[in-house]
């Protein structure tokens, strides 16, 4: 792939968190490349459109890596051909259906190899304090272990950086607003239709984030039905 002058490789899905992370990192350093993955998710086409647009806005090299084997061999409602995306709060147990097994482990492993090939020193992921226990590969315990694996598994001892690890999605929305991020040019909806559905877990999380942040939500939603209440007394394991 050749050498790059940037310091970081950032995982860029095209969603609120990763787009804000891209703008955040560029305020304090340089980016060798923004890395996206096409793995057969129902919303991949929409996500990738906005990831490419944001990379262009930031004048950052955008790399898209196809991973067709996930669609061929993995089971998840998130993938094309899987069961319908569940509606409701993002923390509902039903959202477990959208887990793509070990997705972050796979993506981070590939990204670490790309980062070292590009001469980057950091790998950036927009994991945040509001990530949910139903996603095992979003838990701090997993990401801490993955951070150590990336460091030990690369000659340059690449650092896995998580700039939003101590803040929630509402705080990310506020940080994005400070950075001038146009959130209308980001994508969250797992359904992947022409506009955000407003009802799936990721749409509910997005709507909540703007509400809690006290910001105007620029997103065009198919439905603006009242937000479902956050579940209580769930038995999810939380690894902190």
C-alpha positions in Angstrom: 0.0 0.0 0.0 3.0 2.3 0.4 3.8 4.9 3.0 1.4 7.5 4.3 2.2 10.7 6.2 -0.8 10.5 8.5 -0.6 9.3 12.1 -3.9 7.6 12.5 -6.2 5.1 10.7 -9.8 5.6 11.7 -12.7 3.2 11.4 -15.3 5.2 9.6 -18.8 3.7 9.3 -20.5 6.9 8.3 -22.5 7.1 11.5 -22.6 9.9 14.1 -19.9 8.5 16.3 -17.2 7.7 13.8 -17.8 10.8 11.7 -17.4 12.9 14.9 -14.3 10.9 15.8 -12.8 11.7 12.3 -13.3 15.4 12.8 -12.1 15.2 16.4 -8.8 13.5 15.5 -8.2 15.9 12.6 -8.3 18.8 15.2 -5.3 17.4 17.0 -3.4 15.2 14.5 -3.4 13.7 11.0 -5.2 10.8 9.5 -3.5 8.4 7.1 -6.8 6.9 6.0 -10.4 6.4 6.9 -11.3 2.7 6.7 -14.8 1.4 6.0 -16.1 -2.2 5.5 -18.7 -3.6 3.1 -19.9 -6.8 4.8 -23.4 -7.2 3.5 -25.3 -5.3 6.2 -28.7 -4.0 5.2 -27.6 -0.4 5.7 -24.1 -0.8 4.3 -24.9 1.1 1.1 -26.2 4.1 3.0 -23.4 4.1 5.5 -20.7 3.9 2.8 -22.2 6.8 0.9 -21.9 9.0 4.0 -18.5 7.6 5.0 -17.2 8.5 1.5 -18.7 12.0 1.7 -17.2 12.7 5.1 -13.8 11.5 4.0 -14.0 13.8 1.0 -15.1 16.7 3.2 -12.1 16.1 5.4 -9.7 15.5 2.5 -8.8 12.1 3.9 -8.1 9.0 1.9 -11.0 6.6 2.1 -10.5 2.8 1.8 -13.4 0.4 1.5 -12.7 -3.3 2.2 -15.3 -5.8 1.1 -15.9 -8.7 3.5 -18.4 -11.0 1.6 -17.6 -14.0 3.8 -19.6 -12.4 6.7 -22.8 -12.4 4.6 -22.1 -15.9 3.4 -21.3 -17.5 6.8 -22.6 -15.3 9.6 -26.1 -15.1 11.0 -27.6 -11.7 12.1 -30.7 -9.7 11.5 -28.3 -6.9 10.5 -27.2 -8.8 7.4 -29.0 -8.9 4.0 -31.4 -11.9 4.0 -31.7 -12.0 7.8 -34.9 -11.5 9.7 -36.4 -8.0 10.0 -34.6 -5.3 12.1 -36.4 -5.1 15.5 -38.0 -1.9 16.6 -37.8 -0.4 20.0 -35.2 0.9 22.4 -31.5 0.3 21.6 -31.1 -1.5 24.9 -34.0 -3.9 24.4 -32.9 -7.6 24.5 -34.4 -8.0 21.0 -31.5 -5.9 19.6 -29.3 -8.9 20.3 -30.6 -10.1 17.0 -28.6 -7.4 15.2 -25.3 -8.6 16.6 -22.8 -9.7 13.9 -20.7 -12.3 15.8 -17.2 -10.9 16.7 -17.6 -8.1 14.1 -15.4 -5.6 15.9 -12.7 -8.2 16.5 -12.6 -8.9 12.7 -12.7 -5.3 11.7 -10.0 -4.2 14.2 -7.7 -7.1 13.2 -7.9 -6.0 9.5 -7.6 -2.4 10.4 -4.4 -3.0 12.5 -2.8 -4.6 9.5 -3.8 -1.7 7.2 -2.5 0.8 9.8 0.9 -0.9 10.0 1.1 -1.2 6.2 0.4 2.6 6.0 3.0 3.5 8.6 0.3 4.8 11.0 0.9 4.8 14.7 -2.7 4.8 15.9 -5.9 3.0 15.2 -9.0 4.9 16.2 -12.5 3.5 17.0 -15.4 5.6 18.1 -16.5 3.3 21.0 -18.2 5.3 23.7 -19.4 4.9 27.3 -23.0 4.4 26.1 -22.2 1.3 24.1 -24.4 -1.5 25.2 -23.9 -4.8 26.9 -25.8 -6.8 24.4 -22.8 -6.2 22.0 -20.0 -8.3 23.6 -17.4 -6.8 21.2 -18.3 -3.3 22.3 -17.6 -3.9 26.0 -14.5 -2.2 27.6 -13.1 -5.6 28.6 -13.0 -6.8 25.0 -11.6 -3.5 23.7 -8.9 -3.4 26.4 -7.8 -6.9 25.4 -8.0 -6.0 21.7 -5.9 -2.9 22.4 -3.2 -5.1 23.9 -3.4 -7.6 21.1 -2.9 -4.9 18.5 0.0 -3.4 20.4 1.7 -6.8 20.8 0.9 -7.9 17.3 2.5 -5.0 15.4 6.1 -4.1 15.0 5.3 -0.4 15.5 3.2 -1.3 18.6 0.1 0.5 17.2 -2.1 2.1 19.8 -5.8 1.4 19.8 -7.3 4.9 20.6 -10.8 5.4 21.9 -11.3 9.2 22.2 -14.9 8.9 23.3 -14.5 6.0 25.8 -15.6 8.2 28.8 -18.5 10.0 27.2 -22.0 9.0 25.9 -23.7 9.5 22.6 -25.3 12.8 23.6 -21.9 14.1 24.5 -20.6 12.9 21.1 -23.5 14.9 19.5 -22.4 18.0 21.4 -18.8 17.5 20.5 -19.7 17.1 16.8 -21.7 20.3 17.0 -18.6 22.1 18.4 -16.6 20.7 15.5 -19.1 21.8 12.9 -20.2 18.3 11.9 -23.2 18.3 9.6 -25.1 15.4 11.1 -27.6 15.4 8.3 -24.7 13.8 6.3 -24.4 10.8 8.6 -26.3 7.5 8.7 -27.5 5.4 11.6 -30.6 3.5 10.6 -30.2 -0.3 10.5 -33.1 -0.7 8.1 -31.2 1.1 5.3 -34.1 2.6 3.5 -34.3 5.9 1.6 -34.5 7.9 4.9 -34.1 6.9 8.6 -37.0 4.8 9.8 -37.2 6.5 13.2 -38.3 3.3 14.9 -35.3 0.8 14.9 -32.9 0.7 17.9 -30.3 2.8 16.2 -32.8 5.5 15.1 -34.1 5.6 18.7 -30.6 6.0 20.0 -29.9 8.8 17.5 -33.1 10.7 18.3 -32.4 10.3 22.1 -28.8 11.6 21.6 -29.9 14.9 20.0 -32.7 15.3 22.6 -30.4 14.8 25.6 -27.8 17.0 24.0 -30.3 19.8 23.6 -29.5 20.0 19.9 -31.8 20.3 16.9 -31.9 16.9 15.1 -31.4 17.5 11.4 -32.3 13.9 10.4 -35.3 13.2 8.1 -37.2 10.3 9.8 -40.1 8.3 8.4 -41.6 8.1 11.8 -41.5 10.5 14.8 -43.6 8.3 17.1 -42.9 8.9 20.8 -39.6 7.3 21.9 -39.9 4.0 23.7 -38.8 4.1 27.4 -35.4 2.8 28.3 -35.7 -0.7 29.7 -35.0 -1.3 33.4 -33.9 -4.3 35.4 -32.4 -6.1 32.5 -30.1 -9.0 33.2 -27.5 -8.1 30.5 -23.9 -8.7 31.7 -21.9 -5.5 31.7 -18.1 -5.8 31.5 -16.6 -2.6 32.8 
